[in-house]
Amino acid sequence: KQAKNYCWASYHELDVRGRRIALVNCHLQNQAISKENRSLIKSQLKHLQKDSLMKIDNGLRELIPSFRNRTVQTATINKYLQARRKNWHEPMPLLICGDMNDTPTSFAYRSMRGDLDDTWQEAGFGPGISYREAPFWFRIDHIFHSKHFRVLDVKVLRDMKYSDHYPVMATFQLLPYEE
């Protein structure tokens, strides 16, 4: 079964007290693991046996198309952003956020982050788990920011259970122009 190539992203230029800020919000390809394989993986992890990894191998193979799709998606978003940056008269403060459906060890994460800072690594506490379906507790929702910002606070809103993800919220201070 092939994962559907699902992605959306939006680009906005905001006016914050007379300063322009660029914002990218995105949702990259999900993991696309079938319900059957999710159940299989959960049961095998519960009752770990000698052949458990062999049994979940097919379920994990379902992830390969998703990884490939996110590679193409991040390249497309970065190409668009690079073209927009050429029109900026000066370096503009930049925030990239969204459901990237990948962990901080992934290619998609590194590609989207580029030279930006990871808000959670800078000011978060703990693992920052944003995906809440057992047994896949991972941080796959991210906020990246340019050096124009200081992170004042970042947290995962665990009391908001409207989807399989917890929202991640950050508060920033926009730093003055560098002279």
C-alpha positions as CSV (number, residue, x, y, z in Angstrom):
1,K,0.0,0.0,0.0
2,Q,1.5,3.3,-1.1
3,A,1.2,6.4,1.2
4,K,-0.8,9.3,-0.3
5,N,1.5,12.2,-1.0
6,Y,-0.2,14.7,1.4
7,C,1.3,18.0,2.3
8,W,0.3,21.6,2.7
9,A,2.3,24.7,3.6
10,S,1.5,28.4,3.8
11,Y,3.8,31.4,3.6
12,H,2.9,34.7,5.3
13,E,4.6,38.1,5.7
14,L,3.3,39.7,8.9
15,D,3.5,43.3,10.1
16,V,4.4,43.2,13.8
17,R,4.7,46.8,15.2
18,G,6.1,48.0,11.9
19,R,8.5,45.1,11.3
20,R,8.0,42.5,8.7
21,I,8.2,38.8,9.9
22,A,8.0,35.8,7.6
23,L,6.0,32.8,8.8
24,V,5.8,29.3,7.3
25,N,3.2,26.9,8.6
26,C,3.3,23.4,7.3
27,H,1.9,19.9,7.6
28,L,4.1,17.2,6.0
29,Q,3.3,13.7,5.0
30,N,2.1,11.6,7.9
31,Q,3.5,8.1,8.7
32,A,0.7,6.3,6.9
33,I,0.9,3.1,9.0
34,S,-2.3,1.0,8.6
35,K,-4.5,0.3,11.6
36,E,-3.7,-3.4,11.3
37,N,0.0,-2.7,11.5
38,R,-0.4,-0.2,14.3
39,S,-2.2,-2.9,16.3
40,L,0.4,-5.5,15.4
41,I,3.2,-3.2,16.6
42,K,1.5,-2.3,19.8
43,S,0.8,-6.0,20.6
44,Q,4.3,-7.1,19.8
45,L,5.8,-4.3,21.9
46,K,3.6,-5.3,24.8
47,H,4.6,-9.0,24.6
48,L,8.2,-8.7,23.3
49,Q,9.4,-12.0,22.2
50,K,12.3,-13.3,20.2
51,D,10.6,-12.9,16.8
52,S,8.7,-9.7,17.6
53,L,11.0,-7.5,15.5
54,M,10.5,-9.8,12.5
55,K,6.7,-9.6,12.9
56,I,6.6,-5.8,12.9
57,D,9.1,-5.5,10.0
58,N,6.3,-5.2,7.4
59,G,4.6,-2.5,9.5
60,L,7.8,-0.5,9.7
61,R,8.3,-0.9,5.9
62,E,5.1,1.1,5.4
63,L,7.1,4.1,6.6
64,I,9.5,4.2,3.6
65,P,7.1,6.1,1.2
66,S,6.3,8.7,3.9
67,F,10.0,9.4,4.4
68,R,10.5,9.8,0.7
69,N,7.5,12.1,0.4
70,R,8.7,14.3,3.2
71,T,12.1,14.6,1.5
72,V,10.4,16.0,-1.7
73,Q,8.0,18.2,0.4
74,T,10.8,19.8,2.4
75,A,12.8,20.5,-0.7
76,T,9.7,22.1,-2.3
77,I,9.1,24.3,0.7
78,N,12.8,25.3,1.0
79,K,13.0,26.1,-2.7
80,Y,9.9,28.4,-2.4
81,L,11.4,30.0,0.7
82,Q,14.7,30.6,-0.9
83,A,13.0,32.4,-3.8
84,R,11.0,34.6,-1.4
85,R,14.2,35.4,0.5
86,K,15.7,36.9,-2.7
87,N,13.0,39.6,-2.6
88,W,13.7,40.6,1.0
89,H,15.6,43.9,1.2
90,E,17.2,42.8,4.4
91,P,17.3,39.6,6.5
92,M,13.7,39.2,7.8
93,P,12.8,37.5,11.0
94,L,11.6,34.0,10.2
95,L,9.4,31.4,12.0
96,I,8.8,27.9,10.6
97,C,6.3,25.8,12.5
98,G,4.0,22.9,12.0
99,D,3.3,19.2,12.1
100,M,6.4,17.8,10.4
101,N,5.6,14.2,11.2
102,D,9.2,13.5,11.9
103,T,11.6,13.4,14.9
104,P,14.7,15.6,15.5
105,T,16.9,12.8,14.2
106,S,15.3,12.8,10.7
107,F,16.3,14.2,7.4
108,A,13.0,16.2,7.1
109,Y,13.6,17.9,10.4
110,R,17.2,18.9,9.5
111,S,16.1,20.0,6.1
112,M,13.2,22.2,7.4
113,R,15.4,23.6,10.3
114,G,18.3,24.6,8.1
115,D,20.2,27.3,9.9
116,L,17.3,28.2,12.3
117,D,17.1,27.4,16.0
118,D,14.9,24.7,17.4
119,T,12.6,26.5,19.9
120,W,12.1,23.4,22.0
121,Q,15.8,22.6,22.3
122,E,16.4,26.3,23.3
123,A,13.7,26.7,25.9
124,G,11.7,23.5,26.3
125,F,11.8,21.0,29.2
126,G,11.7,17.3,28.8
127,P,11.1,15.3,25.6
128,G,8.4,17.6,24.3
129,I,6.2,14.7,23.1
130,S,3.6,16.1,20.7
131,Y,2.3,12.9,19.2
132,R,0.2,11.2,21.7
133,E,-0.8,7.8,20.3
134,A,0.7,4.8,22.1
135,P,3.3,3.5,21.7
136,F,4.5,6.2,19.3
137,W,5.3,9.0,21.7
138,F,7.5,11.4,19.8
139,R,8.2,15.1,19.2
140,I,7.1,15.5,15.6
141,D,5.6,19.0,15.8
142,H,8.3,21.7,15.7
143,I,8.9,25.5,15.8
144,F,12.1,26.9,14.3
145,H,13.1,30.5,14.5
146,S,15.8,32.9,13.2
147,K,18.3,34.7,15.4
148,H,15.9,37.7,15.4
149,F,13.9,36.1,18.2
150,R,14.5,35.2,21.9
151,V,12.3,32.4,23.1
152,L,10.6,33.3,26.3
153,D,8.5,30.2,26.7
154,V,7.6,27.0,24.9
155,K,5.3,24.2,26.0
156,V,3.3,21.3,24.8
157,L,-0.4,21.8,25.7
158,R,-1.2,18.3,27.0
159,D,-4.7,19.3,28.2
160,M,-5.8,19.9,24.6
161,K,-6.8,16.5,23.1
162,Y,-8.6,17.5,19.9
163,S,-6.4,15.3,17.7
164,D,-3.6,12.7,17.9
165,H,-1.2,15.6,18.4
166,Y,-0.8,18.0,21.3
167,P,-0.3,21.6,20.2
168,V,3.0,23.3,20.8
169,M,2.9,26.9,21.8
170,A,5.8,29.4,22.1
171,T,6.2,33.0,23.2
172,F,8.9,35.0,21.6
173,Q,10.5,38.4,22.0
174,L,11.4,40.1,18.7
175,L,14.9,41.4,19.1
176,P,15.9,44.9,17.9
177,Y,17.6,45.4,14.6
178,E,21.3,44.7,14.6
179,E,23.3,47.8,13.9
